[in-house]
């Protein structure tokens, strides 16, 4: 199941903050690393392993887009497809 267990789809837009920098950086979720961190490709094409507690994802729903912590999305139950 991989990245779907966190409530993400491959290629979904994310924001992440590196501990040594104060600004949010945009990226795309690509998978899960062996250590449990999120594999992210940034806008320059560099691949990074980012701890999930430092990641925001675009909130699903109507209206203006907002960002939510990845851990909040992962904590919600996911309805599995039956067929």
Secondary structure, 3 states (H helix, E strand, C coil): CHHHHHCCCCCCEEEECCCCCCCCEEEEEEEECCCCCEEEEECCCCEEEECHHHEEEECCCCCCCCEEEHHHHHHCCCCCCCC
